[in-house]
């Protein structure tokens, strides 16, 4: 169970890092209303990723934990993008 939580949390945090970095790149030149819409899309994409991860890791503990990880990591990586690059930059460099 613990390994499932760690792996699903890693997947969820990775997606949140990807979404936060991608949104941050697009909001550099956008207006405030567009920023709000883009961050809303980012939050929604993290929720969709949480639902997809929940299809593989079924159970209320996984769903609740991954939803918390999705929200917290997206906010954290949106505020502090260098943390996303440090933790997941090696993976993004593969593509």
C-alpha positions in Angstrom: 0.0 0.0 0.0 2.8 2.4 0.8 4.6 1.7 -2.4 1.3 2.4 -4.3 0.9 5.7 -2.5 4.5 6.7 -3.3 4.3 5.7 -7.0 0.9 7.3 -7.6 1.9 10.4 -5.7 5.1 10.7 -7.8 3.0 10.4 -11.0 0.5 13.0 -9.7 3.2 15.4 -8.6 5.0 14.9 -12.0 1.9 15.9 -13.9 1.3 18.9 -11.6 4.9 20.0 -12.2 4.4 19.7 -16.0 1.1 21.6 -15.9 2.5 24.3 -13.7 5.6 24.9 -15.8 3.6 24.8 -19.0 1.0 27.3 -17.7 3.8 29.5 -16.4 5.3 29.7 -19.8 2.0 30.8 -21.4 1.2 33.3 -18.7 4.4 35.3 -19.1 2.8 37.5 -21.8 -0.9 37.1 -21.0 -3.3 39.5 -19.3 -4.8 38.8 -15.9 -8.2 37.4 -17.1 -6.3 35.0 -19.4 -4.0 34.1 -16.5 -7.0 33.2 -14.4 -8.4 31.0 -17.2 -5.1 29.3 -17.8 -4.6 28.5 -14.1 -8.1 27.1 -14.0 -7.3 24.9 -17.0 -4.1 23.8 -15.1 -6.1 22.9 -12.0 -8.6 21.0 -14.1 -5.9 19.1 -15.9 -4.5 18.1 -12.5 -7.9 16.8 -11.5 -8.2 14.8 -14.7 -4.8 13.3 -14.1 -6.0 12.4 -10.6 -9.0 10.6 -12.1 -6.8 8.8 -14.5 -4.4 7.7 -11.8 -7.4 6.6 -9.7 -8.3 4.2 -12.5 -5.1 2.3 -11.8 -4.9 2.8 -8.0 -8.5 2.1 -6.9 -9.2 2.9 -3.3 -10.4 5.8 -1.3 -7.0 6.3 0.3 -5.3 6.7 -3.1 -8.0 9.0 -4.5 -8.0 11.3 -1.5 -4.2 11.4 -1.2 -3.7 12.0 -4.9 -6.2 14.7 -4.9 -4.4 16.5 -2.1 -1.1 15.9 -3.8 -2.5 17.3 -7.1 -3.8 20.5 -5.5 -0.8 21.1 -3.2 1.8 20.4 -5.8 0.2 22.4 -8.5 0.0 25.5 -6.2 3.6 24.9 -4.9 5.0 24.5 -8.4 3.1 27.5 -9.7 4.5 29.6 -7.0 8.0 28.0 -7.0 8.7 26.7 -10.5 12.4 26.1 -9.8 11.3 23.3 -7.4 9.4 21.6 -10.3 12.5 21.9 -12.5 14.8 20.5 -9.8 12.5 17.5 -9.0 11.2 16.7 -12.4 13.5 18.5 -14.9 15.5 15.3 -15.6 12.3 13.7 -16.8 11.2 16.6 -19.0 14.7 16.7 -20.6 14.1 13.1 -21.9 11.5 14.5 -24.3 
